[in-house]
Amino acid sequence: MASKNVFLIWGGEGWVAGHLKTLLESQGKEVYTTTVRMQNREAVIAELEKVKPTHVLNAAGSTGRPNVDWCEDHKEETIRNNVIGTLNLTDCCFERGIHITVFATGCIYTYDDKHPIGGPGFLETDKANFDGSFYSETKAHVEEVMKAYSNVLILRLRMPVSDDLHSRNFVTKIAKYERVVDIPNSNTILHDLLPASILLAEHKETGIYNFTNPGAISHNEVLSLFKEYVRPDFTWKNFTLEEQAKVIKAGRSNCKLDTTKLINKLKEYKFEVPEVHEAYKQCFQRMAAAGTK
């Protein structure tokens, strides 16, 4: 008989980690979390030996607080977390034959001539073309190296959205901004995609997947739906990319990711992911039903 799966989540106190833990527990899975620093090899090894996981879920790293501008002023720390730490944890898992799922980012691309707004999305095989922020730069570099490991599943999330208005939720962020740009982007609705991450991990899938709902949605479309379903008195203003550049330190990635590979793989497991506009409607309806304002 196959031994039971044991999940160990890195970045134990993080936002996505919390959602993963709740989800795994609701499925009756054996799950542990840790806040051990990924770059500390001895501590990582000790944790792996203690828990003896079959699956590691890496939801740790530096996104910066309150946003990626932080990484511009803390480059060494960002490298330590996003590059050294991520590779070290992957390597320690590899040495022990443990499958690792890395919650990575799709914020390594920006619209270009071959991928204009409304055109084809970026594929998993496309080279990163966005280096406007140090955060994105570290993420693109580490993915290039990490994909060589045979035990790793890399899931590229973008602008993640939860069913509550947590401070890390993309919707919470843009709802609080004085002004927002209005550009279509791929988004990851966690309610739809986190169950898929467990499925892929359990089947020990490996390689890179664009991990977003299919399609792209603009900030204005998101906020219009938010107004319609959650907060009827909500108002907002727009500004241009040029105007935005004056008030931020690091550039922001805007892109659409192609999800064909993900959708086809999930079909094998009879799992469907709703298109992003539909996904947002469902998300905001769940929010409203829960009394979130």
C-alpha positions as CSV (number, residue, x, y, z in Angstrom):
1,M,0.0,0.0,0.0
2,A,1.3,3.5,-0.9
3,S,2.4,5.5,2.1
4,K,0.3,8.5,3.1
5,N,1.0,11.9,1.7
6,V,2.5,14.4,4.2
7,F,2.5,18.1,3.2
8,L,5.0,20.6,4.6
9,I,4.3,24.3,3.7
10,W,7.2,26.7,3.7
11,G,6.4,30.4,4.5
12,G,4.1,29.1,7.3
13,E,2.8,32.5,8.4
14,G,2.2,33.8,4.9
15,W,-1.0,34.7,3.2
16,V,-1.0,32.0,0.5
17,A,0.4,29.4,3.0
18,G,-2.6,30.0,5.3
19,H,-5.0,29.4,2.4
20,L,-3.1,26.2,1.5
21,K,-3.1,24.9,5.0
22,T,-6.9,25.5,5.4
23,L,-7.6,23.8,2.1
24,L,-5.4,20.7,2.9
25,E,-7.0,20.4,6.3
26,S,-10.5,20.6,4.8
27,Q,-9.5,17.7,2.5
28,G,-8.4,15.7,5.5
29,K,-4.7,15.8,4.5
30,E,-1.8,15.6,6.9
31,V,-0.2,19.1,6.8
32,Y,2.5,21.0,8.6
33,T,3.8,24.5,8.3
34,T,7.2,26.0,9.0
35,T,8.8,29.4,9.2
36,V,12.4,28.0,9.0
37,R,14.5,30.3,6.8
38,M,14.9,28.6,3.4
39,Q,18.5,29.9,3.1
40,N,19.6,28.1,6.3
41,R,20.6,24.7,4.9
42,E,21.2,23.0,8.2
43,A,17.8,24.1,9.6
44,V,16.0,23.2,6.3
45,I,17.5,19.7,6.4
46,A,16.6,19.3,10.1
47,E,13.0,20.3,9.4
48,L,12.8,17.8,6.4
49,E,14.2,15.0,8.6
50,K,11.8,15.8,11.4
51,V,8.5,16.1,9.4
52,K,9.5,13.7,6.6
53,P,7.1,15.2,4.1
54,T,6.3,13.5,0.8
55,H,5.4,17.0,-0.6
56,V,6.8,20.4,0.1
57,L,4.8,23.5,-0.9
58,N,7.0,26.6,-1.1
59,A,4.9,29.7,-0.5
60,A,7.8,31.7,1.0
61,G,10.0,34.6,-0.3
62,S,10.1,38.4,-0.5
63,T,7.4,40.3,-2.3
64,G,8.2,43.3,-0.2
65,R,6.0,45.3,2.2
66,P,3.8,47.0,1.4
67,N,4.8,46.3,-2.2
68,V,7.7,45.4,-4.5
69,D,9.2,48.9,-4.1
70,W,10.7,47.6,-0.8
71,C,12.9,45.1,-2.8
72,E,14.6,48.0,-4.6
73,D,16.1,49.2,-1.2
74,H,16.7,45.7,0.2
75,K,18.5,43.9,-2.7
76,E,20.7,41.6,-0.6
77,E,17.8,40.4,1.5
78,T,15.7,39.9,-1.6
79,I,18.4,37.8,-3.2
80,R,18.8,35.8,0.0
81,N,15.1,35.0,0.1
82,N,14.1,34.7,-3.5
83,V,17.3,33.2,-5.0
84,I,19.5,31.6,-2.4
85,G,16.7,30.4,-0.2
86,T,14.4,29.1,-3.0
87,L,17.2,27.2,-4.7
88,N,18.5,25.8,-1.3
89,L,15.1,24.4,-0.3
90,T,14.6,22.9,-3.8
91,D,18.1,21.3,-3.6
92,C,17.5,19.9,-0.1
93,C,14.2,18.4,-1.3
94,F,15.9,17.0,-4.4
95,E,18.6,15.2,-2.3
96,R,15.9,13.5,-0.4
97,G,13.6,12.6,-3.3
98,I,10.9,15.0,-2.1
99,H,8.5,16.6,-4.6
100,I,8.4,20.4,-4.2
101,T,5.8,22.8,-5.6
102,V,7.0,26.4,-5.8
103,F,4.4,29.2,-5.9
104,A,6.3,31.5,-8.2
105,T,5.3,34.6,-10.3
106,G,4.2,35.4,-13.8
107,C,5.3,39.1,-13.2
108,I,8.4,38.4,-15.4
109,Y,6.8,39.6,-18.6
110,T,5.5,42.8,-20.1
111,Y,3.4,43.4,-23.3
112,D,5.6,43.7,-26.4
113,D,5.3,43.6,-30.2
114,K,4.7,39.8,-30.3
115,H,2.4,39.9,-27.3
116,P,0.4,43.2,-27.6
117,I,-2.7,43.9,-25.4
118,G,-5.5,41.7,-26.7
119,G,-3.0,39.5,-28.5
120,P,-1.5,36.1,-27.7
121,G,-0.3,35.4,-24.1
122,F,3.2,34.5,-23.0
123,L,4.0,30.8,-23.0
124,E,5.9,28.9,-20.3
125,T,8.8,28.6,-22.7
126,D,9.0,32.4,-23.5
127,K,12.1,34.1,-22.1
128,A,11.3,36.7,-19.4
129,N,11.3,40.2,-20.9
130,F,10.4,42.3,-17.9
131,D,13.2,43.7,-15.7
132,G,11.5,46.8,-14.5
133,S,11.7,45.7,-10.8
134,F,14.4,44.0,-8.9
135,Y,11.8,41.6,-7.5
136,S,10.9,40.4,-11.0
137,E,14.5,40.2,-12.0
138,T,15.3,37.8,-9.1
139,K,12.2,35.7,-9.8
140,A,13.1,35.4,-13.5
141,H,16.7,34.4,-12.8
142,V,15.8,31.8,-10.1
143,E,13.2,30.2,-12.4
144,E,15.7,29.8,-15.2
145,V,18.0,27.8,-12.9
146,M,15.4,26.0,-10.8
147,K,13.6,24.5,-13.8
148,A,16.6,22.1,-14.2
149,Y,15.6,20.2,-11.1
150,S,13.6,17.1,-11.8
151,N,11.5,17.2,-8.6
152,V,10.1,20.7,-9.0
153,L,6.7,22.0,-10.1
154,I,6.8,25.8,-10.7
155,L,3.4,27.6,-10.6
156,R,3.4,31.2,-11.9
157,L,0.7,33.2,-10.1
158,R,-0.2,36.7,-11.0
159,M,-2.0,39.3,-8.9
160,P,-3.6,36.8,-6.6
161,V,-7.1,37.3,-5.3
162,S,-8.8,35.7,-2.2
163,D,-12.4,35.7,-1.2
164,D,-11.8,38.0,1.7
165,L,-10.4,41.6,1.6
166,H,-7.0,40.6,3.1
167,S,-4.3,43.3,2.7
168,R,-2.4,41.0,0.3
169,N,-5.4,40.5,-2.0
170,F,-4.9,42.3,-5.4
171,V,-8.4,43.7,-5.1
172,T,-7.8,45.1,-1.7
173,K,-4.7,46.8,-3.0
174,I,-6.2,48.4,-6.0
175,A,-9.4,49.4,-4.2
176,K,-7.2,51.4,-1.7
177,Y,-5.1,53.2,-4.4
178,E,-5.9,56.8,-5.1
179,R,-5.6,56.1,-8.8
180,V,-5.2,52.9,-10.9
181,V,-3.9,52.2,-14.4
182,D,-6.3,50.4,-16.7
183,I,-4.5,47.6,-18.4
184,P,-5.7,44.0,-19.0
185,N,-3.8,41.4,-16.9
186,S,-3.9,37.7,-16.0
187,N,-5.1,37.1,-12.5
188,T,-5.0,34.2,-10.1
189,I,-8.3,33.6,-8.2
190,L,-7.0,31.4,-5.3
191,H,-10.4,29.8,-4.8
192,D,-10.2,28.3,-8.3
193,L,-6.5,27.5,-8.5
194,L,-5.2,26.4,-5.1
195,P,-7.2,23.1,-5.3
196,A,-5.5,22.6,-8.7
197,S,-2.0,23.1,-7.1
198,I,-2.7,20.3,-4.6
199,L,-3.9,18.1,-7.4
200,L,-0.8,18.7,-9.5
201,A,1.5,18.2,-6.5
202,E,-0.2,14.9,-5.5
203,H,0.3,13.6,-9.0
204,K,3.9,14.7,-8.8
205,E,3.7,16.8,-12.0
206,T,6.8,18.8,-12.7
207,G,7.9,21.8,-14.9
208,I,6.5,25.3,-15.3
209,Y,2.9,26.2,-15.5
210,N,1.3,29.6,-16.0
211,F,-1.0,29.5,-13.0
212,T,-3.8,32.0,-13.7
213,N,-7.5,31.9,-14.7
214,P,-7.7,31.9,-18.5
215,G,-7.9,35.3,-20.2
216,A,-7.0,38.8,-19.1
217,I,-9.1,41.5,-17.2
218,S,-8.4,45.2,-16.8
219,H,-8.3,47.0,-13.5
220,N,-11.5,49.0,-14.4
221,E,-13.3,45.7,-15.2
222,V,-12.3,44.3,-11.8
223,L,-13.4,47.4,-9.9
224,S,-16.7,47.6,-11.9
225,L,-17.5,44.1,-10.9
226,F,-16.4,44.8,-7.3
227,K,-18.8,47.8,-7.3
228,E,-21.6,45.8,-8.8
229,Y,-21.4,42.9,-6.3
230,V,-19.6,44.0,-3.2
231,R,-19.5,47.8,-2.6
232,P,-22.2,49.7,-4.6
233,D,-20.9,53.2,-3.5
234,F,-17.3,52.5,-4.6
235,T,-15.6,55.0,-6.9
236,W,-12.1,55.2,-8.4
237,K,-9.9,57.3,-10.7
238,N,-7.5,56.2,-13.4
239,F,-4.1,57.5,-14.4
240,T,-1.6,56.6,-17.2
241,L,1.5,54.4,-16.9
242,E,3.6,57.6,-17.3
243,E,1.8,59.2,-14.3
244,Q,2.1,56.0,-12.3
245,A,5.9,55.9,-12.9
246,K,6.3,59.2,-11.1
247,V,4.9,57.7,-7.8
248,I,6.5,54.2,-7.7
249,K,10.1,53.2,-7.4
250,A,9.9,49.9,-9.3
251,G,8.1,49.3,-12.6
252,R,5.0,47.0,-12.6
253,S,4.6,44.0,-14.9
254,N,1.5,44.1,-17.2
255,C,0.9,41.0,-19.3
256,K,-1.4,38.1,-20.3
257,L,-0.2,34.6,-19.7
258,D,-1.2,31.7,-22.0
259,T,-2.9,29.0,-19.9
260,T,-3.3,26.3,-22.6
261,K,-0.8,24.0,-20.9
262,L,-2.4,24.3,-17.5
263,I,-6.0,23.8,-18.7
264,N,-5.0,20.8,-20.8
265,K,-3.2,19.2,-17.9
266,L,-6.0,19.8,-15.5
267,K,-8.5,18.3,-18.0
268,E,-6.7,15.0,-17.5
269,Y,-7.8,15.2,-13.9
270,K,-11.3,16.4,-14.8
271,F,-10.6,19.8,-13.2
272,E,-11.9,23.0,-14.7
273,V,-10.8,26.6,-14.2
274,P,-13.3,29.4,-15.0
275,E,-12.4,32.3,-17.4
276,V,-11.2,35.3,-15.4
277,H,-14.3,37.5,-15.9
278,E,-16.6,34.7,-14.8
279,A,-14.2,33.8,-12.0
280,Y,-14.3,37.4,-10.6
281,K,-18.1,37.4,-10.7
282,Q,-18.2,34.2,-8.7
283,C,-15.5,35.5,-6.3
284,F,-17.4,38.7,-5.6
285,Q,-20.7,36.9,-5.3
286,R,-19.0,34.7,-2.6
287,M,-17.7,37.8,-0.9
288,A,-21.1,39.5,-0.9
289,A,-22.7,36.3,0.4
290,A,-20.2,36.3,3.3
291,G,-21.1,39.9,4.1
292,T,-17.8,41.3,3.1
293,K,-17.9,45.0,2.3
